[in-house]
């Protein structure tokens, strides 16, 4: 029985087909499956050893059968194996066809008169594969010219901008579910009842002792007025809670005890005290905080009222 491919081709080919199939069906994230799952590596090594063992067994059986034949059968067997396979014959035929060269016995038909020290020149035509590739390149260039320079088709820069837009959308979607990515620069005021309720629980557990339950202030400052020691607004309040107050006399930094999402919730709850009336309000401390979003007229009115007092 003729073998179309030698064993040194069959074994690696079968092994890589099995390995590629395993990579395709196993979800291993960004890492290759055989690295993410060490047992898969052991399985692939076992498969390779089995393939090598099968090749060895088949080779031994072929040799055993060959030795059991008589001389006439051996001669027929050798003659059959000496013939090239149909696949190899087809490859050679296609190669000669694509090469387009004349066989040696027909070279006299294309020999030229040039003669230099007995060296003669043949008038060979260009190989068909070269000619066809040249024609294909011309057709491709024409299509490319029409699409991108005549009809203004989307180019690589357009595709890049589209991918950037898709990436920005994906990042925003991810941020919606990854609330702990928030920091001083990206935090926003939370208004959902769930967030404010969670902020109230955190405040009642950790902040009431210094600021009182109604935010009127005790050891800590009053949270209901418009005066802030380290700045008001969601960003400054978030930073103050996260990093702590003034050195030596301010509150501790809570970033070791609370997640960023929890700090955002309690900061939003603290700002909900603004404009409320506590039972025993502490006197104002710090500077009047005016948000950048506050209209200029409103700011001037507040300044005038403070001066009049």
ZIURUR-V951126 format. One record per pair of residues at least 24 apart in sequence whose C-alpha atoms are under 8 Angstrom apart, sorted by the first residue. I is the first residue (numbers start at 1). J is the second residue. D is the distance in whole Angstrom. If there is no record, write none. Layout:
<<I	J	D> <I	J	D>>
This chain:
<<1	81	7> <2	80	7> <2	81	6> <2	85	8> <4	85	6> <4	87	8> <4	88	8> <7	55	7> <11	48	8> <11	51	6> <11	52	7> <11	55	8> <15	44	8> <15	47	7> <15	48	6> <15	51	8> <19	44	7> <97	128	8> <98	127	6> <98	128	5> <98	129	5> <99	127	5> <99	128	6> <99	129	7> <100	125	7> <100	126	7> <100	127	5> <100	128	6> <101	125	8> <101	127	7> <179	260	8> <179	261	5> <180	259	7> <180	260	5> <180	261	5> <181	260	7> <181	261	8> <182	260	6> <182	261	7> <182	264	8> <183	260	7> <184	235	6> <184	236	8> <184	238	6> <184	239	6> <185	235	7> <187	234	7> <187	235	6> <187	238	8> <187	264	7> <188	234	7> <188	235	7> <188	264	8> <189	234	6> <189	264	8> <189	268	6> <190	264	7> <190	265	7> <190	268	6> <191	268	7> <195	265	5> <196	265	6> <196	266	7> <196	268	7> <196	269	5> <197	269	8> <198	262	8> <198	265	7> <198	266	7> <199	262	7> <199	263	8> <199	265	5> <199	266	4> <199	267	7> <199	268	7> <199	269	5> <200	266	7> <200	269	6> <202	262	8> <202	266	6> <203	266	6> <203	269	8> <214	273	8> <214	278	6> <214	279	8> <215	270	8> <215	273	6> <215	278	7> <216	277	8> <216	278	5> <216	279	7> <216	280	6> <216	281	4> <216	282	6> <217	281	6> <217	282	5> <218	282	7> <220	251	8> <221	282	7> <221	284	7> <221	285	7> <222	281	6> <222	282	5> <222	283	7> <222	284	7> <222	285	8> <223	270	7> <223	271	8> <223	273	6> <223	274	7> <224	273	5> <224	274	4> <224	275	6> <224	276	6> <224	277	7> <224	278	7> <225	274	6> <225	275	7> <225	284	7> <226	274	7> <226	288	6> <226	289	6> <227	284	6> <227	285	6> <227	286	5> <227	287	5> <227	288	4> <227	289	6> <228	285	6> <228	286	5> <228	287	5> <228	288	6> <228	289	6> <229	285	6> <229	286	4> <229	287	6> <230	286	8> <231	287	8> <231	289	6> <232	289	6> <232	290	8> <232	291	8> <233	271	8> <233	291	7> <234	267	7> <234	268	7> <234	271	7> <237	267	6> <238	263	6> <238	264	6> <238	267	6> <241	267	7>>
